[in-house]
C-alpha cells in the first residue's frame, strides 16, 4: 500500500513521531496503529497538483454533513 501525502512535515511527524498539535496527535496515533498492522505501507511525498482529485474531495468535505456521502 502506498500512502501519498502532500506535506513533508506530515510525513516527518508520522515517521519520527512528535511535533504536530493536540488535535493532530490523535490522528497520528491512529495512523501509527494502522501502520503496525500486518501490511506493507510506503509513505510517499506527492505534490498537491499531482493529486488534484483527492485534494478537491478533501476540500469539499469541509462543507458536507456527517455520514456517508455517495457521488455518482
One Martini backbone bead per residue (centre of mass of N, CA, C, O) as a GRO file, in nm:
protein
   72
    1UNK     BB    1   0.100   0.033   0.018
    2UNK     BB    2   0.023   0.380  -0.057
    3UNK     BB    3   0.104   0.692   0.103
    4UNK     BB    4  -0.006   1.003   0.001
    5UNK     BB    5   0.166   1.316   0.065
    6UNK     BB    6   0.165   1.695   0.069
    7UNK     BB    7   0.370   1.671   0.339
    8UNK     BB    8   0.668   1.667   0.490
    9UNK     BB    9   0.580   1.710   0.785
   10UNK     BB   10   0.386   1.471   0.808
   11UNK     BB   11   0.588   1.250   0.745
   12UNK     BB   12   0.778   1.314   0.981
   13UNK     BB   13   0.571   1.267   1.209
   14UNK     BB   14   0.508   0.972   1.138
   15UNK     BB   15   0.807   0.862   1.145
   16UNK     BB   16   0.915   1.033   1.427
   17UNK     BB   17   0.731   1.186   1.571
   18UNK     BB   18   0.591   1.428   1.702
   19UNK     BB   19   0.466   1.710   1.697
   20UNK     BB   20   0.228   1.901   1.628
   21UNK     BB   21  -0.093   1.885   1.753
   22UNK     BB   22  -0.342   1.790   1.950
   23UNK     BB   23  -0.538   1.710   1.723
   24UNK     BB   24  -0.318   1.546   1.550
   25UNK     BB   25  -0.230   1.325   1.752
   26UNK     BB   26  -0.465   1.121   1.712
   27UNK     BB   27  -0.410   1.068   1.416
   28UNK     BB   28  -0.121   0.963   1.446
   29UNK     BB   29  -0.192   0.728   1.628
   30UNK     BB   30  -0.376   0.584   1.422
   31UNK     BB   31  -0.165   0.548   1.203
   32UNK     BB   32   0.027   0.375   1.374
   33UNK     BB   33  -0.171   0.144   1.415
   34UNK     BB   34  -0.201   0.077   1.110
   35UNK     BB   35   0.110   0.031   1.050
   36UNK     BB   36   0.123  -0.229   1.253
   37UNK     BB   37   0.003  -0.393   1.067
   38UNK     BB   38  -0.013  -0.666   0.829
   39UNK     BB   39   0.154  -0.444   0.632
   40UNK     BB   40   0.266  -0.261   0.355
   41UNK     BB   41   0.397   0.075   0.393
   42UNK     BB   42   0.434   0.369   0.187
   43UNK     BB   43   0.572   0.675   0.205
   44UNK     BB   44   0.471   0.962  -0.004
   45UNK     BB   45   0.561   1.228  -0.179
   46UNK     BB   46   0.321   1.472  -0.310
   47UNK     BB   47   0.200   1.684  -0.514
   48UNK     BB   48  -0.092   1.845  -0.512
   49UNK     BB   49  -0.123   1.859  -0.827
   50UNK     BB   50  -0.109   1.536  -0.859
   51UNK     BB   51  -0.372   1.528  -0.639
   52UNK     BB   52  -0.638   1.685  -0.723
   53UNK     BB   53  -0.881   1.506  -0.653
   54UNK     BB   54  -0.826   1.458  -0.349
   55UNK     BB   55  -0.810   1.759  -0.275
   56UNK     BB   56  -1.099   1.830  -0.361
   57UNK     BB   57  -1.247   1.632  -0.168
   58UNK     BB   58  -1.129   1.742   0.095
   59UNK     BB   59  -1.249   2.030   0.061
   60UNK     BB   60  -1.551   1.938   0.044
   61UNK     BB   61  -1.582   1.813   0.335
   62UNK     BB   62  -1.631   2.085   0.493
   63UNK     BB   63  -1.945   2.105   0.353
   64UNK     BB   64  -2.035   1.843   0.481
   65UNK     BB   65  -2.209   1.618   0.619
   66UNK     BB   66  -2.250   1.372   0.809
   67UNK     BB   67  -2.156   1.074   0.675
   68UNK     BB   68  -2.260   0.930   0.392
   69UNK     BB   69  -2.120   0.995   0.064
   70UNK     BB   70  -2.242   0.994  -0.268
   71UNK     BB   71  -2.104   0.970  -0.596
   72UNK     BB   72  -2.212   0.987  -0.954
   0.00000   0.00000   0.00000
